[in-house]
């Protein structure tokens, strides 16, 4: 029998499921918009199955600690790198730039 993926909880105790409706946060809406843009024509960088594969390949610790849209963000990052749209170093450089800008703004306040 094949080993179960972290996402396959069928028949296993997983605790209560929080299924209440909520208003999406700004960051959740942004992740959703980015996913729509990257999957839409003329880009079509990936299909939904690739996104699912990327999410399901997260480590159990990462998968269980991340929220729904966090998993989407990790998939977005992984697929953009996998498809050669951006490199890991380009993402890291941009993150450093943004963190620096946020820190500078915080110092002004």
CNS distance restraints for C-alpha pairs under 8 A (distance, minus, plus):
assign (resid   4 and name CA) (resid   8 and name CA) 6.04 0.50 0.50
assign (resid   5 and name CA) (resid  56 and name CA) 6.88 0.50 0.50
assign (resid   5 and name CA) (resid  57 and name CA) 7.83 0.50 0.50
assign (resid   6 and name CA) (resid  56 and name CA) 6.80 0.50 0.50
assign (resid   6 and name CA) (resid  59 and name CA) 7.56 0.50 0.50
assign (resid   6 and name CA) (resid  60 and name CA) 5.51 0.50 0.50
assign (resid   6 and name CA) (resid  63 and name CA) 7.26 0.50 0.50
assign (resid   7 and name CA) (resid  56 and name CA) 6.05 0.50 0.50
assign (resid   7 and name CA) (resid  63 and name CA) 7.88 0.50 0.50
assign (resid   9 and name CA) (resid  13 and name CA) 7.54 0.50 0.50
assign (resid   9 and name CA) (resid  14 and name CA) 6.94 0.50 0.50
assign (resid  24 and name CA) (resid  28 and name CA) 5.75 0.50 0.50
assign (resid  24 and name CA) (resid  29 and name CA) 6.20 0.50 0.50
assign (resid  25 and name CA) (resid  29 and name CA) 6.24 0.50 0.50
assign (resid  26 and name CA) (resid  30 and name CA) 6.17 0.50 0.50
assign (resid  27 and name CA) (resid  31 and name CA) 6.21 0.50 0.50
assign (resid  28 and name CA) (resid  32 and name CA) 6.19 0.50 0.50
assign (resid  28 and name CA) (resid  69 and name CA) 5.87 0.50 0.50
assign (resid  29 and name CA) (resid  33 and name CA) 6.10 0.50 0.50
assign (resid  30 and name CA) (resid  34 and name CA) 6.11 0.50 0.50
assign (resid  31 and name CA) (resid  35 and name CA) 6.20 0.50 0.50
assign (resid  31 and name CA) (resid  69 and name CA) 6.73 0.50 0.50
assign (resid  31 and name CA) (resid  72 and name CA) 7.06 0.50 0.50
assign (resid  31 and name CA) (resid  73 and name CA) 6.21 0.50 0.50
assign (resid  32 and name CA) (resid  36 and name CA) 6.26 0.50 0.50
assign (resid  32 and name CA) (resid  69 and name CA) 7.66 0.50 0.50
assign (resid  32 and name CA) (resid  72 and name CA) 7.98 0.50 0.50
assign (resid  33 and name CA) (resid  37 and name CA) 6.16 0.50 0.50
assign (resid  34 and name CA) (resid  38 and name CA) 6.09 0.50 0.50
assign (resid  35 and name CA) (resid  39 and name CA) 6.15 0.50 0.50
assign (resid  35 and name CA) (resid  72 and name CA) 7.84 0.50 0.50
assign (resid  35 and name CA) (resid  76 and name CA) 6.87 0.50 0.50
assign (resid  36 and name CA) (resid  40 and name CA) 6.00 0.50 0.50
assign (resid  37 and name CA) (resid  43 and name CA) 7.71 0.50 0.50
assign (resid  38 and name CA) (resid  43 and name CA) 6.06 0.50 0.50
assign (resid  38 and name CA) (resid  44 and name CA) 5.95 0.50 0.50
assign (resid  38 and name CA) (resid  45 and name CA) 5.86 0.50 0.50
assign (resid  38 and name CA) (resid  46 and name CA) 7.45 0.50 0.50
assign (resid  39 and name CA) (resid  43 and name CA) 6.54 0.50 0.50
assign (resid  39 and name CA) (resid  44 and name CA) 4.35 0.50 0.50
assign (resid  39 and name CA) (resid  45 and name CA) 5.76 0.50 0.50
assign (resid  39 and name CA) (resid  46 and name CA) 5.80 0.50 0.50
assign (resid  39 and name CA) (resid  47 and name CA) 6.49 0.50 0.50
assign (resid  40 and name CA) (resid  44 and name CA) 5.05 0.50 0.50
assign (resid  45 and name CA) (resid  80 and name CA) 7.79 0.50 0.50
assign (resid  45 and name CA) (resid  83 and name CA) 7.16 0.50 0.50
assign (resid  46 and name CA) (resid  50 and name CA) 6.23 0.50 0.50
assign (resid  46 and name CA) (resid  51 and name CA) 7.32 0.50 0.50
assign (resid  46 and name CA) (resid  79 and name CA) 7.59 0.50 0.50
assign (resid  47 and name CA) (resid  51 and name CA) 6.73 0.50 0.50
assign (resid  48 and name CA) (resid  52 and name CA) 6.22 0.50 0.50
assign (resid  49 and name CA) (resid  53 and name CA) 6.10 0.50 0.50
assign (resid  50 and name CA) (resid  54 and name CA) 6.15 0.50 0.50
assign (resid  50 and name CA) (resid  79 and name CA) 7.90 0.50 0.50
assign (resid  51 and name CA) (resid  55 and name CA) 6.27 0.50 0.50
assign (resid  51 and name CA) (resid  72 and name CA) 7.69 0.50 0.50
assign (resid  51 and name CA) (resid  75 and name CA) 5.82 0.50 0.50
assign (resid  51 and name CA) (resid  76 and name CA) 7.51 0.50 0.50
assign (resid  51 and name CA) (resid  79 and name CA) 7.39 0.50 0.50
assign (resid  52 and name CA) (resid  56 and name CA) 6.03 0.50 0.50
assign (resid  52 and name CA) (resid  75 and name CA) 7.95 0.50 0.50
assign (resid  53 and name CA) (resid  57 and name CA) 6.13 0.50 0.50
assign (resid  54 and name CA) (resid  58 and name CA) 6.93 0.50 0.50
assign (resid  54 and name CA) (resid  75 and name CA) 5.39 0.50 0.50
assign (resid  54 and name CA) (resid  78 and name CA) 7.12 0.50 0.50
assign (resid  54 and name CA) (resid  79 and name CA) 7.40 0.50 0.50
assign (resid  55 and name CA) (resid  63 and name CA) 7.62 0.50 0.50
assign (resid  55 and name CA) (resid  71 and name CA) 5.99 0.50 0.50
assign (resid  55 and name CA) (resid  72 and name CA) 7.13 0.50 0.50
assign (resid  55 and name CA) (resid  74 and name CA) 7.29 0.50 0.50
assign (resid  55 and name CA) (resid  75 and name CA) 5.64 0.50 0.50
assign (resid  56 and name CA) (resid  63 and name CA) 7.76 0.50 0.50
assign (resid  58 and name CA) (resid  62 and name CA) 6.03 0.50 0.50
assign (resid  58 and name CA) (resid  63 and name CA) 5.51 0.50 0.50
assign (resid  59 and name CA) (resid  63 and name CA) 5.89 0.50 0.50
assign (resid  60 and name CA) (resid  64 and name CA) 5.89 0.50 0.50
assign (resid  61 and name CA) (resid  65 and name CA) 6.08 0.50 0.50
assign (resid  62 and name CA) (resid  66 and name CA) 6.07 0.50 0.50
assign (resid  63 and name CA) (resid  71 and name CA) 7.16 0.50 0.50
assign (resid  66 and name CA) (resid  70 and name CA) 5.53 0.50 0.50
assign (resid  66 and name CA) (resid  71 and name CA) 6.02 0.50 0.50
assign (resid  67 and name CA) (resid  71 and name CA) 6.26 0.50 0.50
assign (resid  68 and name CA) (resid  72 and name CA) 6.67 0.50 0.50
assign (resid  69 and name CA) (resid  73 and name CA) 6.16 0.50 0.50
assign (resid  70 and name CA) (resid  74 and name CA) 6.23 0.50 0.50
assign (resid  71 and name CA) (resid  75 and name CA) 6.16 0.50 0.50
assign (resid  72 and name CA) (resid  76 and name CA) 6.04 0.50 0.50
assign (resid  73 and name CA) (resid  77 and name CA) 6.20 0.50 0.50
assign (resid  74 and name CA) (resid  78 and name CA) 6.08 0.50 0.50
assign (resid  75 and name CA) (resid  79 and name CA) 5.91 0.50 0.50
assign (resid  76 and name CA) (resid  80 and name CA) 6.08 0.50 0.50
assign (resid  77 and name CA) (resid  81 and name CA) 6.34 0.50 0.50
assign (resid  78 and name CA) (resid  82 and name CA) 5.98 0.50 0.50
assign (resid  79 and name CA) (resid  83 and name CA) 5.87 0.50 0.50
assign (resid  80 and name CA) (resid  84 and name CA) 6.23 0.50 0.50
assign (resid  80 and name CA) (resid  85 and name CA) 5.17 0.50 0.50
assign (resid  80 and name CA) (resid  86 and name CA) 5.91 0.50 0.50
assign (resid  80 and name CA) (resid  87 and name CA) 7.92 0.50 0.50
assign (resid  81 and name CA) (resid  85 and name CA) 6.05 0.50 0.50
assign (resid  81 and name CA) (resid  86 and name CA) 5.33 0.50 0.50
assign (resid  81 and name CA) (resid  87 and name CA) 5.38 0.50 0.50
assign (resid  81 and name CA) (resid  88 and name CA) 6.45 0.50 0.50
assign (resid  86 and name CA) (resid  90 and name CA) 6.38 0.50 0.50
assign (resid  86 and name CA) (resid  91 and name CA) 7.17 0.50 0.50
assign (resid  87 and name CA) (resid  91 and name CA) 6.45 0.50 0.50
assign (resid  88 and name CA) (resid  92 and name CA) 6.19 0.50 0.50
assign (resid  89 and name CA) (resid  93 and name CA) 6.00 0.50 0.50
assign (resid  90 and name CA) (resid  94 and name CA) 6.21 0.50 0.50
assign (resid  91 and name CA) (resid  95 and name CA) 6.13 0.50 0.50
assign (resid  92 and name CA) (resid  96 and name CA) 6.15 0.50 0.50
assign (resid  93 and name CA) (resid  97 and name CA) 6.23 0.50 0.50
assign (resid  94 and name CA) (resid  98 and name CA) 6.20 0.50 0.50
assign (resid  95 and name CA) (resid  99 and name CA) 6.07 0.50 0.50
assign (resid  96 and name CA) (resid 100 and name CA) 6.06 0.50 0.50
assign (resid  97 and name CA) (resid 101 and name CA) 6.23 0.50 0.50
assign (resid  98 and name CA) (resid 102 and name CA) 6.17 0.50 0.50
assign (resid  99 and name CA) (resid 103 and name CA) 6.10 0.50 0.50
assign (resid 100 and name CA) (resid 104 and name CA) 6.17 0.50 0.50
assign (resid 101 and name CA) (resid 105 and name CA) 6.25 0.50 0.50
assign (resid 102 and name CA) (resid 106 and name CA) 6.15 0.50 0.50
assign (resid 103 and name CA) (resid 107 and name CA) 6.32 0.50 0.50
assign (resid 104 and name CA) (resid 108 and name CA) 6.62 0.50 0.50
assign (resid 105 and name CA) (resid 109 and name CA) 6.76 0.50 0.50
